[in-house]
Amino acid sequence: MIVVGGGIGGLGAAYSLTRQGLAVRLLESAPAFGEVGAGIQLAPNCTRILDDYGLLEEAKSLGVVPDAMVMRDAVDGGELTRLDLRDLERRYGYPYLVIHRSDLHGLLLRACQRAGVELVNKAQVTSYENTDGGARVTVAGGETHEAGLVIAADGLHSTARRQFIDDQPVSSAYVSYRGTVPAEQPRVRSVDLSEVVVHIGPHCHFVHYGLRGGELLNQVAVFESPKALAGKEDWGTPDELDAAFAGTCDFVREGLPFMWRDKWWRMFDRDPVMNWVHGRIALLGDSAHPPLQYIAQGAIMAIEDGWVLGEHVARNRAEDGTVDWGATLAAYEAVRPEHCRRVLTTSRKWGELWHLDGLAREQRNALLRARDTYDYSFTDWLYGPTALTPQEEQEMFTPIPLTSADVPEGRHVA
Ligand SMILES: Cc1cc2nc3c(=O)[nH]c(=O)nc-3n(C[C@H](O)[C@H](O)[C@H](O)COP(=O)(O)OP(=O)(O)OC[C@H]3O[C@@H](n4cnc5c(N)ncnc54)[C@H](O)[C@@H]3O)c2cc1C
């Protein structure tokens, strides 16, 4: 098998297929394996898979298992709602974990090395084609690699996606700044590191949580760029950061000096597509379903894709070890695109809800304040076991209309 891309999705898939006894070669364009960025949140639908892979204890030792996830209003700082993550762990059987991205990436890389995945760097795949018995990729320089199956896990700007679907990433006009604060800073002492906190506000939000056993505070500041809305090329630059948070509470504004100002992430997703399999070439991870990050499921979906593929290999393998790739890929495509479509569309809606202003913000706040901490009707479809078939996919929640909130119009101050 060939996996293209050594991000979290590609490494997860390579490990899952190797676990099924398949020989996997992974082609990565970069000269070395690595992840940029800071923290990542791993919900029970991911830690369940890490446990199945025998990697959960190592992941827990590298990350933090927080006690609560708290949502606050970014303007007045008041609490809106929370998840009790210890109770959530009891409900779903697996913990909610936060971990440094490079630690998760390193964990999967080491697992692939131990399992015998052939890891190849400086191999930039430029084209894909189906052959009689499988598929072939060509790398820059002209060399080709052929196998029974090719997985394209080459990220948001996927070459395979361009070749087979040819759509474009969709700009949200939002940009994300990240940064970590060392534990000795007074800022860290003022924070409860057992909580994952998101402050949501008009056209912006701010996330923080502890990393590496509390050695670091991870912060993410996200805002809508006026320059992007005006159609300017150089949008999302640091001069826009402070202005975007000017109306937020002291706690949020005091976090801004700690954001890295030399790099930022413009936030794109793509419209959902349902055709991920093209002969013996299959899209996986962000190449198939890059989301906006609001429900923190991008890397998780990528890890789930690889796990589902591995489970279907096991179900479609003859006694002599040959795999029925047609049946395996059909089963993969029957279940994953629909799940990810739901995540992508929900992420967009969830982001809109976070960034409301005026009366709608007050209505949202009233609804969130009224939510029972132990009501799991909005998370069961996401955090339950990853479905292997469409029948196993859990029903989605029923959205509550904002207008049902008990906020008299007159109370609203624009
Ligand atoms: C600010 C932010 C916060 C996020 N927070 C979370 C979170 O809390 N939880 C969560 O689950 N997700 C989160 N995500 C999403 C998550 O980071 C991504 O969905 C995930 O990393 C995608 O992994 P991937 O392996 O599919 O793609 P990528 O990480 O993009 O990896 C693709 C790999 O392919 C390689 N490559 C590209 N083109 C080629 C080529 N032609 N030939 C060979 N190699 C190639 C690249 O070098 C790269 O190594 C967040 C994203 C952002 C931006």
The ligand as an SDF file (V2000), in Angstrom:
LIG
                    3D

 53 58  0  0  0  0  0  0  0  0999 V2000
   -6.0730   26.3650   14.4300 C   0  0  0  0  0  0  0  0  0  0  0  0
   -6.4670   24.9220   14.2380 C   0  0  0  0  0  0  0  0  0  0  0  0
   -6.8610   24.1820   15.3420 C   0  0  0  0  0  0  0  0  0  0  0  0
   -7.2460   22.8390   15.1800 C   0  0  0  0  0  0  0  0  0  0  0  0
   -7.6350   22.1370   16.2860 N   0  0  0  0  0  0  0  0  0  0  0  0
   -7.9860   20.8530   16.1480 C   0  0  0  0  0  0  0  0  0  0  0  0
   -8.3840   20.0820   17.2950 C   0  0  0  0  0  0  0  0  0  0  0  0
   -8.4030   20.5870   18.4360 O   0  0  0  0  0  0  0  0  0  0  0  0
   -8.7510   18.7760   17.1150 N   0  0  0  0  0  0  0  0  0  0  0  0
   -8.7350   18.1980   15.8610 C   0  0  0  0  0  0  0  0  0  0  0  0
   -9.0690   17.0120   15.7340 O   0  0  0  0  0  0  0  0  0  0  0  0
   -8.3490   18.9010   14.7590 N   0  0  0  0  0  0  0  0  0  0  0  0
   -7.9880   20.1960   14.8650 C   0  0  0  0  0  0  0  0  0  0  0  0
   -7.6040   20.8950   13.7590 N   0  0  0  0  0  0  0  0  0  0  0  0
   -7.6120   20.2480   12.4300 C   0  0  0  0  0  0  0  0  0  0  0  0
   -6.3930   19.3570   12.1890 C   0  0  0  0  0  0  0  0  0  0  0  0
   -5.2090   20.0650   12.4750 O   0  0  0  0  0  0  0  0  0  0  0  0
   -6.3420   18.8510   10.7410 C   0  0  0  0  0  0  0  0  0  0  0  0
   -7.6300   18.4440   10.3350 O   0  0  0  0  0  0  0  0  0  0  0  0
   -5.3860   17.6460   10.6290 C   0  0  0  0  0  0  0  0  0  0  0  0
   -4.1040   17.9870   11.0930 O   0  0  0  0  0  0  0  0  0  0  0  0
   -5.3180   17.1500    9.1870 C   0  0  0  0  0  0  0  0  0  0  0  0
   -4.3630   16.1210    9.0820 O   0  0  0  0  0  0  0  0  0  0  0  0
   -3.9660   15.5300    7.6740 P   0  0  0  0  0  0  0  0  0  0  0  0
   -2.8970   14.5220    7.9480 O   0  0  0  0  0  0  0  0  0  0  0  0
   -5.1700   15.0780    6.9350 O   0  0  0  0  0  0  0  0  0  0  0  0
   -3.3800   16.7530    6.8300 O   0  0  0  0  0  0  0  0  0  0  0  0
   -2.0430   17.5880    7.0640 P   0  0  0  0  0  0  0  0  0  0  0  0
   -1.7280   17.7450    8.4910 O   0  0  0  0  0  0  0  0  0  0  0  0
   -2.1630   18.8160    6.2340 O   0  0  0  0  0  0  0  0  0  0  0  0
   -0.8990   16.6500    6.4540 O   0  0  0  0  0  0  0  0  0  0  0  0
   -0.7000   16.4890    5.0740 C   0  0  0  0  0  0  0  0  0  0  0  0
    0.7150   15.9940    4.8560 C   0  0  0  0  0  0  0  0  0  0  0  0
    0.8910   15.6990    3.4780 O   0  0  0  0  0  0  0  0  0  0  0  0
    2.1080   16.2430    3.0170 C   0  0  0  0  0  0  0  0  0  0  0  0
    1.9070   16.5140    1.5930 N   0  0  0  0  0  0  0  0  0  0  0  0
    1.1280   17.4830    1.0400 C   0  0  0  0  0  0  0  0  0  0  0  0
    1.1610   17.3930   -0.3050 N   0  0  0  0  0  0  0  0  0  0  0  0
    1.9530   16.3380   -0.5940 C   0  0  0  0  0  0  0  0  0  0  0  0
    2.3680   15.7480   -1.8180 C   0  0  0  0  0  0  0  0  0  0  0  0
    1.9550   16.2300   -3.0030 N   0  0  0  0  0  0  0  0  0  0  0  0
    3.2110   14.6820   -1.7850 N   0  0  0  0  0  0  0  0  0  0  0  0
    3.6120   14.1710   -0.5760 C   0  0  0  0  0  0  0  0  0  0  0  0
    3.2620   14.7010    0.6130 N   0  0  0  0  0  0  0  0  0  0  0  0
    2.4380   15.7670    0.5930 C   0  0  0  0  0  0  0  0  0  0  0  0
    2.2990   17.5000    3.8590 C   0  0  0  0  0  0  0  0  0  0  0  0
    3.6510   17.8970    3.9030 O   0  0  0  0  0  0  0  0  0  0  0  0
    1.7880   17.0290    5.2150 C   0  0  0  0  0  0  0  0  0  0  0  0
    2.7830   16.4010    5.9870 O   0  0  0  0  0  0  0  0  0  0  0  0
   -7.2230   22.2380   13.8940 C   0  0  0  0  0  0  0  0  0  0  0  0
   -6.7990   22.9830   12.7860 C   0  0  0  0  0  0  0  0  0  0  0  0
   -6.4340   24.3220   12.9340 C   0  0  0  0  0  0  0  0  0  0  0  0
   -5.9810   25.1140   11.7280 C   0  0  0  0  0  0  0  0  0  0  0  0
  1  2  1  0
  2  3  1  0
  2 52  2  0
  3  4  2  0
  4  5  1  0
  4 50  1  0
  5  6  2  0
  6  7  1  0
  6 13  1  0
  7  8  2  0
  7  9  1  0
  9 10  1  0
 10 11  2  0
 10 12  1  0
 12 13  2  0
 13 14  1  0
 14 15  1  0
 14 50  1  0
 15 16  1  0
 16 17  1  0
 16 18  1  0
 18 19  1  0
 18 20  1  0
 20 21  1  0
 20 22  1  0
 22 23  1  0
 23 24  1  0
 24 25  2  0
 24 26  1  0
 24 27  1  0
 27 28  1  0
 28 29  2  0
 28 30  1  0
 28 31  1  0
 31 32  1  0
 32 33  1  0
 33 34  1  0
 33 48  1  0
 34 35  1  0
 35 36  1  0
 35 46  1  0
 36 37  1  0
 36 45  1  0
 37 38  2  0
 38 39  1  0
 39 40  1  0
 39 45  2  0
 40 41  1  0
 40 42  2  0
 42 43  1  0
 43 44  2  0
 44 45  1  0
 46 47  1  0
 46 48  1  0
 48 49  1  0
 50 51  2  0
 51 52  1  0
 52 53  1  0
M  END
$$$$
